[in-house]
């Protein structure tokens, strides 16, 4: 998929005729130029925005800041005379570095410099004049968000392996309740009993508040490197013994490929395997053992607000 910088020149060439264009037709035409498939055009960022559409918008933003295109109305724009002159000069490449020839773009870069103070350090965020960015600011932000979440997940997994069996039981109970199963915490406690030497819990919980369906749950910290097929088969047998068809097997370790393959071959019952990574992810998603440190809001122009009656 092309970067937002690689989109700039083809976009200017497409709108060179000076007519008013909109995002939809530009997305379609540029998608054809770059040979993108329907799947690639539909590919989304973590925020839910379509990746190619987002990159097209950032291309437009930078070209607008350089004075090469201008907005006409909501979602509609056209090339400027300066934009036409650029195309006529037949540049071999058009990127952020090239755009620094235009004073308005340099001014935009300077205004983009920000300083953020943290508890113990000062971080300067700026668009470097000579740096060629391959990703949009939104993509860079999502990459940073992923790095932070990956680090948090590792820390959670380490904590899960360190807590005693009683705390582990409480964590699993809290997660199950937060996910909407088991009713109240007291009800879940009565349904799930702590096992003996394996430092785990098992039992049957309600899938819904009315108890119309039930789920057999087994959760324990695994001392070995991974949980194999034999253990999962035992769990499946326990489901049969309880007369249940749905089960959740939770561990702080991992499941072997053969264990995972085994659950995929089951026809009369459904077993969900939750390993340490997935357990940590669910804890993050449902705010179990974590707290929100800071929230950043990304805002955009509300074009409808500026429409005249």
C-alpha positions as CSV (number, residue, x, y, z in Angstrom):
1,X,0.0,0.0,0.0
2,X,1.4,3.5,-0.9
3,X,2.4,5.9,1.8
4,X,0.7,9.2,2.1
5,X,3.8,10.8,0.5
6,X,3.6,8.4,-2.5
7,X,0.0,9.5,-3.0
8,X,0.8,13.2,-3.3
9,X,2.0,13.5,-6.9
10,X,-0.5,11.1,-8.5
11,X,-3.3,13.0,-6.7
12,X,-2.1,16.3,-8.1
13,X,-1.9,14.9,-11.6
14,X,-5.4,13.5,-11.3
15,X,-6.9,16.8,-10.3
16,X,-4.7,18.8,-12.7
17,X,-7.7,19.6,-14.9
18,X,-8.7,22.3,-12.4
19,X,-12.1,20.9,-11.9
20,X,-13.7,20.4,-8.4
21,X,-13.1,16.8,-7.1
22,X,-14.3,14.9,-4.1
23,X,-12.7,12.3,-1.8
24,X,-14.7,9.4,-3.2
25,X,-13.7,9.8,-6.8
26,X,-10.1,10.4,-5.9
27,X,-10.0,7.3,-3.7
28,X,-11.4,5.2,-6.5
29,X,-9.0,6.6,-9.2
30,X,-5.9,6.5,-7.0
31,X,-6.8,3.0,-5.9
32,X,-6.8,2.0,-9.6
33,X,-3.5,3.8,-10.2
34,X,-1.8,1.9,-7.4
35,X,-3.5,-1.4,-8.3
36,X,-5.2,-1.8,-4.9
37,X,-7.6,-4.6,-4.4
38,X,-11.0,-4.2,-2.7
39,X,-9.6,-5.9,0.3
40,X,-6.7,-3.4,0.5
41,X,-9.1,-0.5,0.1
42,X,-11.2,-1.8,2.9
43,X,-8.2,-2.5,5.2
44,X,-8.7,-0.6,8.5
45,X,-6.6,1.0,11.2
46,X,-7.1,0.1,14.8
47,X,-9.3,3.2,15.1
48,X,-11.7,1.8,12.5
49,X,-10.7,4.3,9.8
50,X,-9.9,2.8,6.4
51,X,-6.1,3.0,6.0
52,X,-5.9,4.1,2.4
53,X,-8.6,6.7,2.8
54,X,-6.8,8.0,5.9
55,X,-3.5,8.3,3.9
56,X,-5.3,10.1,1.1
57,X,-6.6,12.6,3.6
58,X,-3.2,13.2,5.0
59,X,-1.8,13.7,1.5
60,X,-4.5,16.3,1.0
61,X,-3.7,18.0,4.3
62,X,0.0,18.4,3.4
63,X,-0.7,19.6,-0.1
64,X,-3.2,22.1,1.3
65,X,-0.7,23.4,3.8
66,X,1.8,23.9,1.0
67,X,-0.8,25.8,-1.0
68,X,-1.0,23.3,-3.8
69,X,-4.7,22.5,-3.4
70,X,-7.6,24.4,-1.9
71,X,-10.9,23.4,-0.3
72,X,-14.1,24.5,-2.0
73,X,-16.7,23.0,0.3
74,X,-17.1,20.0,2.5
75,X,-15.2,17.1,0.9
76,X,-14.6,19.0,-2.3
77,X,-11.3,20.6,-3.4
78,X,-9.3,21.5,-6.5
79,X,-5.7,22.2,-7.5
80,X,-4.3,25.7,-7.3
81,X,-2.2,27.5,-9.9
82,X,0.9,26.8,-7.8
83,X,-0.1,23.1,-7.8
84,X,-0.3,23.1,-11.5
85,X,3.1,24.7,-11.8
86,X,4.5,22.0,-9.7
87,X,3.0,19.3,-11.9
88,X,4.3,21.1,-15.0
89,X,7.8,21.1,-13.6
90,X,7.6,17.2,-13.7
91,X,9.3,16.4,-10.4
92,X,10.6,12.9,-10.0
93,X,9.4,12.7,-6.4
94,X,7.1,14.7,-4.2
95,X,7.4,14.2,-0.4
96,X,7.5,16.2,2.8
97,X,11.0,17.3,2.2
98,X,10.1,18.7,-1.2
99,X,7.2,20.6,0.2
100,X,9.5,22.6,2.4
101,X,10.2,24.7,-0.7
102,X,6.8,26.3,0.2
103,X,6.9,28.9,3.1
104,X,3.3,28.0,4.1
105,X,4.3,24.3,4.6
106,X,7.4,25.3,6.6
107,X,5.2,27.5,8.8
108,X,2.9,24.5,9.3
109,X,5.9,22.3,10.4
110,X,7.0,25.0,12.9
111,X,3.5,25.2,14.4
112,X,3.5,21.4,14.7
113,X,6.3,21.4,17.3
114,X,5.0,20.6,20.7
115,X,6.5,19.9,24.1
116,X,5.0,17.5,26.5
117,X,6.1,17.4,30.1
118,X,6.0,14.2,32.0
119,X,6.7,13.6,35.7
120,X,10.4,13.1,35.2
121,X,11.3,14.1,31.7
122,X,10.4,16.5,28.9
123,X,9.6,15.0,25.5
124,X,9.8,17.1,22.4
125,X,7.6,16.0,19.6
126,X,8.2,17.7,16.2
127,X,8.2,17.0,12.5
128,X,11.9,17.1,11.6
129,X,12.5,19.2,8.5
130,X,14.6,16.5,6.8
131,X,12.6,13.5,7.9
132,X,10.6,11.6,5.3
133,X,7.7,10.0,7.2
134,X,6.3,6.8,5.8
135,X,3.3,6.7,8.0
136,X,0.6,9.2,8.8
137,X,0.5,10.8,12.3
138,X,-2.5,8.6,13.1
139,X,-0.6,5.5,12.2
140,X,2.4,6.6,14.2
141,X,0.1,7.2,17.2
142,X,-1.4,3.8,16.8
143,X,2.0,2.2,16.6
144,X,3.1,3.9,19.8
145,X,-0.2,2.8,21.4
146,X,0.5,-0.8,20.4
147,X,4.0,-0.6,21.9
148,X,2.7,0.7,25.2
149,X,-0.1,-2.0,25.3
150,X,2.4,-4.8,24.5
151,X,4.6,-3.7,27.4
152,X,1.6,-3.5,29.7
153,X,0.6,-7.0,28.6
154,X,4.0,-8.4,29.4
155,X,3.9,-6.8,32.9
156,X,0.4,-8.2,33.5
157,X,1.5,-11.7,32.6
158,X,4.5,-11.4,34.9
159,X,2.2,-10.3,37.8
160,X,-0.2,-13.2,37.1
161,X,2.7,-15.7,37.5
162,X,3.8,-14.1,40.7
163,X,0.5,-13.8,42.7
164,X,-0.6,-16.6,45.0
165,X,-3.5,-19.0,44.3
166,X,-6.0,-17.0,46.2
167,X,-5.3,-13.8,44.3
168,X,-5.3,-15.7,41.1
169,X,-8.8,-17.0,41.9
170,X,-10.0,-13.4,42.6
171,X,-8.5,-12.1,39.4
172,X,-10.3,-14.8,37.3
173,X,-13.6,-14.1,39.2
174,X,-13.3,-10.4,38.6
175,X,-12.7,-10.9,34.9
176,X,-15.6,-13.3,34.5
177,X,-17.9,-10.8,36.2
178,X,-16.6,-7.9,34.1
179,X,-17.2,-9.9,31.0
180,X,-20.8,-10.4,31.9
181,X,-20.9,-14.0,33.1
182,X,-21.6,-15.6,36.5
183,X,-24.0,-13.0,37.9
184,X,-22.7,-11.3,41.0
185,X,-19.2,-11.9,42.4
186,X,-20.8,-13.8,45.3
187,X,-22.8,-16.0,43.0
188,X,-19.7,-16.7,40.9
189,X,-17.7,-17.5,44.1
190,X,-20.3,-20.1,45.1
191,X,-20.2,-21.7,41.6
192,X,-16.4,-21.8,41.2
193,X,-14.5,-23.8,43.7
194,X,-10.7,-23.6,44.4
195,X,-9.0,-26.8,43.5
196,X,-6.2,-28.4,45.5
197,X,-2.5,-28.6,44.7
198,X,-2.7,-27.3,41.1
199,X,-3.6,-23.8,42.4
200,X,-6.6,-23.4,40.1
201,X,-10.4,-23.1,40.2
202,X,-13.1,-24.9,38.3
203,X,-16.9,-25.0,38.3
204,X,-20.0,-24.1,36.4
205,X,-21.2,-20.5,35.9
206,X,-24.3,-19.0,34.3
207,X,-23.8,-17.7,30.8
208,X,-26.6,-15.2,31.3
209,X,-28.3,-13.7,34.3
210,X,-31.3,-16.0,34.1
211,X,-29.2,-19.1,34.0
212,X,-30.6,-20.3,30.7
213,X,-27.2,-21.6,29.7
214,X,-24.1,-22.6,31.6
215,X,-20.4,-22.7,31.1
216,X,-17.8,-25.0,32.7
217,X,-14.7,-23.0,33.7
218,X,-11.3,-24.2,34.6
219,X,-8.4,-21.8,35.4
220,X,-5.0,-22.5,36.8
221,X,-1.4,-21.3,36.7
222,X,0.6,-23.8,34.7
223,X,4.1,-24.6,35.9
224,X,5.1,-26.2,32.6
225,X,5.9,-24.2,29.5
226,X,2.7,-25.2,27.8
227,X,-0.6,-27.1,28.2
228,X,-0.8,-30.1,26.0
229,X,-3.6,-32.0,24.3
230,X,-3.9,-34.6,27.2
231,X,-4.9,-31.9,29.7
232,X,-7.5,-30.4,27.3
233,X,-8.9,-33.9,26.6
234,X,-9.3,-34.3,30.4
235,X,-11.1,-31.0,30.5
236,X,-13.4,-32.1,27.6
237,X,-14.1,-35.3,29.6
238,X,-15.0,-33.2,32.6
239,X,-17.5,-31.4,30.5
240,X,-19.1,-34.7,29.6
241,X,-19.2,-35.7,33.2
242,X,-21.0,-32.4,34.1
243,X,-23.4,-32.8,31.2
244,X,-22.2,-29.5,29.8
245,X,-21.3,-28.5,26.2
246,X,-19.5,-25.2,26.7
247,X,-16.2,-24.7,28.4
248,X,-13.5,-22.2,29.1
249,X,-9.9,-23.4,29.9
250,X,-7.8,-20.5,31.3
251,X,-4.0,-20.7,31.9
252,X,-1.1,-18.4,32.5
253,X,0.9,-20.5,30.2
254,X,0.4,-21.4,26.5
255,X,-1.4,-24.2,24.7
256,X,0.4,-26.5,22.3
257,X,-0.7,-26.7,18.6
258,X,-2.1,-30.2,19.1
259,X,-4.2,-28.9,22.0
260,X,-5.6,-26.1,19.9
261,X,-6.2,-28.5,16.9
262,X,-8.1,-30.9,19.2
263,X,-10.6,-28.2,20.2
264,X,-11.2,-27.5,16.6
265,X,-12.2,-31.1,15.9
266,X,-14.9,-31.2,18.6
267,X,-18.5,-31.2,17.2
268,X,-20.8,-31.7,20.2
269,X,-19.1,-29.2,22.5
270,X,-17.3,-25.8,22.4
271,X,-14.1,-25.2,24.3
272,X,-12.5,-21.8,24.4
273,X,-8.8,-21.8,25.3
274,X,-7.4,-18.7,26.9
275,X,-3.7,-18.6,27.3
276,X,-1.6,-16.1,29.3
277,X,-1.4,-13.6,26.4
278,X,-5.1,-13.7,25.8
279,X,-5.8,-13.5,29.6
280,X,-3.7,-10.3,29.9
281,X,-5.5,-8.8,26.8
282,X,-8.9,-9.5,28.3
283,X,-7.8,-8.0,31.6
284,X,-6.7,-4.8,29.8
285,X,-9.9,-4.7,27.7
286,X,-12.2,-5.1,30.8
287,X,-10.0,-3.0,33.1
288,X,-9.1,-5.7,35.6
289,X,-5.8,-5.0,37.3
290,X,-5.1,-1.9,35.2
291,X,-6.2,1.7,35.4
292,X,-6.4,4.5,32.9
293,X,-3.4,6.7,33.1
294,X,-4.1,9.3,30.4
295,X,-6.7,9.9,27.6
296,X,-5.9,11.7,24.4
297,X,-8.7,13.0,22.2
298,X,-8.3,13.4,18.5
299,X,-10.7,15.9,17.1
300,X,-11.7,16.9,13.6
301,X,-13.5,19.8,12.0
302,X,-17.3,19.5,12.2
303,X,-18.1,20.7,8.7
304,X,-21.8,20.6,9.2
305,X,-21.5,23.3,11.9
306,X,-20.2,25.8,9.4
307,X,-22.9,25.2,6.8
308,X,-25.1,28.2,6.3
309,X,-28.9,27.8,6.7
